[in-house]
């Protein structure tokens, strides 16, 4: 060959070209040679994780900021542990690459034809691929060096085009075999729109924007996933119309913007946002996903709401198929529509609440208090828990400063995702994570990786001793009566703050606002390791905007 390359080097070069700077990995004998011989000498730093699900969550958090994330695991025993993390990335449109170190062709054939098994085998060469084919947009098996470049390029192109995970089986006997070197640079495939559908959709929306007395824009998660923040901001400014977001897209644009009105998430929304949505006669939902988390006891008015997402426009009885969101926004911008002026609701000025240093912390009181520490350089992460409600009403001024997995809602995601977020963020940013105690018990070993690599997220574990959100979903009346919690919702108590002694980081245990103030002050000064703050709250205390279901 005119230029030297191998399968192992080819994959590293392509990942590096796509902007990958860190690879999350668990050592395994089927993948270790690729990691040691090709990744280690490259500019991609290996982040040795403690388990596969944490590695997957970390890679997911990393990808949300960097545009690409990757993890490397070993066959079956490793890969199948990462299924949940990959499934979440698939649901939430996160570009993730799973590299699965796989037994050699000889071992596979020996098992299939003689029954002599190698460790981690289940049923031959198809087991892992079949497990991942429904939660990725491409599954490939690199078992021929001449086909490797085509297969790898295909998978990675699908990943960056569809913003969803791909699965690459890298056979252990392939990595050192010669192949063609990379040609050119990979880029997403062109987005396509049907011209008739696009024109009709733009006309329908522009007509409604011009005639509406009180229009509203609802910006959804696809604005972030497809990198349309600047175009969305241009549209908001051109129309001069107030906008709201959903929990999944919170802070997609700066929440300091004068036209931002709040987060629209059913009955968890603020009273001002609920009123704004109710009095709007046309709502333009751009990239909004409808889930039970952003409807929460409230159904959108489909007769007055146009939804542009999943490459289609739905408005009343109108359906425009194959309409790319970017093309739709471009089309509306080109029409230079001037809607009627709408008076924005006044934003209430927030200030730190007056509380005594010895006062017991409540769930809502915690969020009222913590607001003062969230600035333009703060990235907030909220786990699937009652923290969804508390964080929803936080003011997060930095664009892109909020990360949540609220569509898939895998409990325990946020703390290990903070590992990847810390590696992908700007140096001047600080990560704060709000997690429930039940979720944190699932993935607490993230503190080990964060300590090892001197990462400094501040992880608040809201310790109420129960899976409060699960109880809330099943029977919320428990929170305002003497009824007991369901037994499966009661947790075994941990001394969370003392985990800092196990993992070598910093920890605080707080139950009053004075103790909380001291802990946050100390954590903000701790630049070289994670900080875990165990926040005791009464077990029947819940955020104010969650109480609608418990009445």
URVENJO-V647840 format. One record per helix or strand. SS is the DSSP state (a for helix, b for strand). FROM is the first residue (numbers start at 1). TO is the last residue. If there is no record, write none. Layout:
# URVENJO-V647840
<<SS/FROM/TO> <SS/FROM/TO>>
This chain:
# URVENJO-V647840
<<b/6/6> <a/7/17> <b/22/25> <a/32/39> <b/45/48> <a/52/66> <b/69/74> <a/79/91> <b/96/102> <a/105/114> <a/127/132> <b/139/142> <a/145/162> <b/166/171> <b/178/178> <a/195/211> <b/215/219> <a/222/225> <a/229/239> <b/243/245> <a/247/249> <b/260/263> <a/266/268> <a/271/279> <b/282/286> <b/305/309> <b/312/315> <b/318/321> <a/325/335> <b/360/360> <a/363/373> <b/378/382> <a/387/392> <b/402/404> <a/413/424> <b/430/436> <a/437/443> <a/446/452> <b/458/463> <b/466/466> <a/468/474> <a/476/480> <a/487/489> <b/490/490> <a/496/503> <b/506/510> <b/512/512> <a/513/525> <b/531/536> <a/544/549>>
